[in-house]
Amino acid sequence: MWCEEYGYGLGLPTGILVLKYRAAGLLEFGEGRQDFLHQLYWSPDGVLSARHGGDAQFVGPKEAFWAHRAVSHEVRAADRQTVYRICLREVPAALAGLRAGAVSIDDEAARLVQAIARPGYGRHEALAARLRIMTGFGASTREFVGHHATGTGFAMTVARTLSHDPGDPVRLAEWAERLHISVKTLQRDFAREFGMSYTQWRTELRLRASRALLETQPVAEVARRVGYASPSAFIAAFSKEYGCTPGRYALRETGSDHGPEL
């Protein structure tokens, strides 16, 4: 694993520290707490598995995981995934009162986080970027949809819910009923937002989420957690997508044998 550090105005209430991580295998921030700094974890290229107390959820690339200072938490990412850990002394206005949980990050804030986590970015420019980053977070579904939806917003509403719990078994027709729209309208919105059907998007989400768990949990438990009716169905889907079984994937990344896949 390697880590790059980029700090601007450190020690000041208006400062920001961005730690950029990447690892060949599982990237794990074990359970802990930071008593002086608030933290945000964001990955532009994968799903994070986050836990706060008894609450566990997944966080997709259009969201970050927020942990208020002095709140214990743990975060995991899959192999070859870049993770940005953003440390702040101030709380973004939209996150006031939130102890920990998934929050949306808009496209401009995401771009600026990546920009200031590079060599040669000036202090003055970075602190100006920090002001915009602070306004780019939102805790509610409405803010999430406002940040990201280019269509009607129905697909984004469903996407945020499923991103937190890929194992949710709700079918497309039931989502449409909950949103008081037709199935065709929701299908069209998924195609517009994601360039694929609801079923394809959900499968992709489930498999990406599974990679953050496979190195620490048995295949059967991972299959259940991400919504597959049986380990064999999960193994078949995973093998089709990644060209190897989940067990082989875990063995390759950890160098240890988890035993039989079933």
Backbone hydrogen bonds, N-H to C=O, Kabsch-Sander energy under -0.5 kcal/mol:
donor,donor_aa,acceptor,acceptor_aa,energy
2,W,22,R,-2.7
4,E,20,K,-2.3
6,Y,18,V,-2.1
8,Y,16,I,-2.6
12,L,9,G,-1.9
15,G,12,L,-1.9
16,I,8,Y,-2.4
17,L,87,C,-2.0
18,V,6,Y,-2.8
19,L,17,L,-0.5
19,L,85,R,-2.5
20,K,4,E,-2.8
20,K,18,V,-0.5
21,Y,19,L,-0.6
21,Y,83,V,-3.1
22,R,2,W,-1.8
23,A,81,Q,-0.6
27,L,77,A,-1.8
28,E,26,L,-0.6
29,F,75,V,-3.5
30,G,28,E,-0.8
32,G,73,H,-2.1
35,D,33,R,-0.5
38,H,88,L,-2.9
39,Q,67,A,-2.5
40,L,86,I,-2.0
41,Y,65,F,-2.2
42,W,84,Y,-2.5
45,D,82,T,-0.5
46,G,43,S,-0.5
48,L,59,V,-2.6
49,S,76,R,-2.6
50,A,48,L,-0.6
50,A,57,Q,-3.1
51,R,74,E,-2.7
52,H,55,D,-2.8
55,D,52,H,-2.2
56,A,54,G,-0.6
57,Q,50,A,-2.6
58,F,164,H,-0.9
59,V,48,L,-2.6
63,E,60,G,-2.0
64,A,103,V,-3.1
65,F,41,Y,-2.7
66,W,64,A,-0.6
66,W,101,G,-3.0
67,A,39,Q,-2.8
68,H,99,R,-3.3
70,A,34,Q,-2.5
71,V,68,H,-1.5
72,S,70,A,-0.6
73,H,32,G,-2.1
74,E,51,R,-2.0
75,V,29,F,-1.9
76,R,49,S,-2.5
77,A,27,L,-2.6
78,A,47,V,-0.5
80,R,23,A,-1.6
81,Q,78,A,-0.8
83,V,21,Y,-2.1
84,Y,42,W,-3.4
85,R,19,L,-2.9
85,R,83,V,-0.5
86,I,40,L,-3.1
86,I,84,Y,-0.6
87,C,17,L,-3.3
87,C,85,R,-0.6
88,L,38,H,-2.4
89,R,15,G,-0.6
95,L,92,P,-2.0
96,A,93,A,-1.2
98,L,95,L,-2.2
99,R,97,G,-0.6
101,G,66,W,-2.0
103,V,64,A,-2.9
104,S,138,G,-3.1
105,I,62,K,-1.9
106,D,136,G,-2.5
110,A,106,D,-2.4
111,R,107,D,-2.2
112,L,108,E,-2.2
113,V,109,A,-2.2
114,Q,110,A,-1.8
115,A,111,R,-1.9
116,I,112,L,-2.5
117,A,113,V,-0.8
121,Y,118,R,-1.0
126,A,122,G,-2.5
127,L,123,R,-2.4
128,A,124,H,-1.7
129,A,125,E,-2.2
130,R,126,A,-2.1
131,L,127,L,-1.3
132,R,128,A,-1.2
133,I,129,A,-2.6
134,M,130,R,-2.5
135,T,131,L,-0.8
135,T,132,R,-0.6
136,G,133,I,-1.6
138,G,104,S,-1.5
144,F,140,S,-2.2
145,V,141,T,-2.8
146,G,142,R,-2.4
147,H,143,E,-2.2
148,H,144,F,-1.6
149,A,145,V,-2.8
157,T,153,G,-1.8
158,V,154,F,-2.0
159,A,155,A,-2.7
160,R,156,M,-2.2
161,T,157,T,-1.5
162,L,158,V,-2.5
163,S,159,A,-2.4
164,H,160,R,-1.2
165,D,161,T,-0.9
167,G,225,R,-0.5
168,D,165,D,-2.1
175,W,171,R,-2.1
176,A,172,L,-2.5
177,E,173,A,-2.0
178,R,174,E,-2.4
179,L,175,W,-2.0
180,H,176,A,-0.5
180,H,177,E,-0.9
181,I,176,A,-2.5
186,L,182,S,-1.8
187,Q,183,V,-2.7
188,R,184,K,-2.5
189,D,185,T,-2.0
190,F,186,L,-2.1
191,A,187,Q,-2.2
192,R,188,R,-2.2
193,E,189,D,-2.8
194,F,190,F,-2.9
195,G,190,F,-0.6
195,G,191,A,-1.2
196,M,190,F,-0.8
201,W,197,S,-2.6
202,R,198,Y,-2.7
203,T,199,T,-2.2
204,E,200,Q,-2.3
205,L,201,W,-2.4
206,R,202,R,-2.6
207,L,203,T,-2.3
208,R,204,E,-2.2
209,A,205,L,-2.6
210,S,206,R,-1.9
211,R,207,L,-1.1
212,A,208,R,-0.6
212,A,209,A,-1.0
213,L,210,S,-1.4
214,L,210,S,-1.9
216,T,213,L,-2.0
217,Q,213,L,-1.6
222,V,218,P,-2.3
223,A,219,V,-2.7
224,R,220,A,-1.8
225,R,221,E,-2.5
226,V,222,V,-2.1
227,G,224,R,-1.1
228,Y,223,A,-2.8
234,F,230,S,-1.7
235,I,231,P,-2.9
236,A,232,S,-2.2
237,A,233,A,-2.1
238,F,234,F,-2.8
239,S,235,I,-2.6
240,K,236,A,-1.9
241,E,237,A,-1.8
242,Y,238,F,-2.9
243,G,239,S,-1.9
249,Y,245,T,-2.4
250,A,246,P,-2.6
251,L,247,G,-2.3
252,R,248,R,-2.5
253,E,249,Y,-2.0
254,T,250,A,-2.2
255,G,251,L,-2.6
258,H,256,S,-0.5
